């Protein structure tokens, strides 16, 4: 799940490149055409799955009051070391899926991968309220009153040390929040990196996670305090803000792992 690397100085303002304005217009139109999630059919199909997943993971949420106070916001988290998306889906169980008063949470993801073409996993990913990885669409979605979840580290966090961020200067989320005028809420999914203790390389870029199905590790969703971004277009303050958010997210992860 990746972000665009467009410099903060290239914001979508009147008089800019027509291509940028066109992308902005298309994103606003796409966000406006969003069908409220979940539909009755999706709710009927997914509710039993969510109940099963919550029991499997003994899942709980800590700090939901922070998310409630924030309203529509940009959530940022470490990309889980898994392939099924179960822990990401379960986030909705504690928020908008259970209580209609919550803003929907849409997950930004890279589309067109092999997982999207898989029969069962592909259907699941098409039915968990995701949006393509696009800065303009993320901004438009937030402006429409829905929340967005971004994994700034992307697929690089599938590997490496558990519970350690690998954002490496990926600060696009700060620009998105500033442009949309929404707070950023750090999120740590404790246990998400321990669902598959082993992995094998298959071919050049593919990974086989072992065991194939996730272990019943306990998942704890920890929400941090909402952080307000500086005004859009202020490059250095945005960099500093992104670093502050990254540090806050890392502290949440380490606190859950007992390393803080």
HELIX and SHEET records of a PDB file:
HELIX    1   1 UNK A   18  UNK A   32  1                                  15    
HELIX    2   2 UNK A   40  UNK A   57  1                                  18    
HELIX    3   3 UNK A   64  UNK A   70  1                                   7    
HELIX    4   4 UNK A   86  UNK A   91  1                                   6    
HELIX    5   5 UNK A   92  UNK A   94  5                                   3    
HELIX    6   6 UNK A  114  UNK A  117  1                                   4    
HELIX    7   7 UNK A  119  UNK A  126  1                                   8    
HELIX    8   8 UNK A  135  UNK A  143  1                                   9    
HELIX    9   9 UNK A  154  UNK A  158  5                                   5    
HELIX   10  10 UNK A  172  UNK A  180  1                                   9    
HELIX   11  11 UNK A  192  UNK A  194  5                                   3    
HELIX   12  12 UNK A  235  UNK A  256  1                                  22    
SHEET    1   A 7 UNK A  60  UNK A  62  0                                        
SHEET    2   A 7 UNK A 220  UNK A 227  1                                        
SHEET    3   A 7 UNK A 184  UNK A 190 -1                                        
SHEET    4   A 7 UNK A  74  UNK A  76  1                                        
SHEET    5   A 7 UNK A 147  UNK A 150  1                                        
SHEET    6   A 7 UNK A 105  UNK A 109  1                                        
SHEET    7   A 7 UNK A 130  UNK A 132  1                                        
SHEET    1   B 2 UNK A 198  UNK A 202  0                                        
SHEET    2   B 2 UNK A 206  UNK A 210 -1                                        
END                                                                             
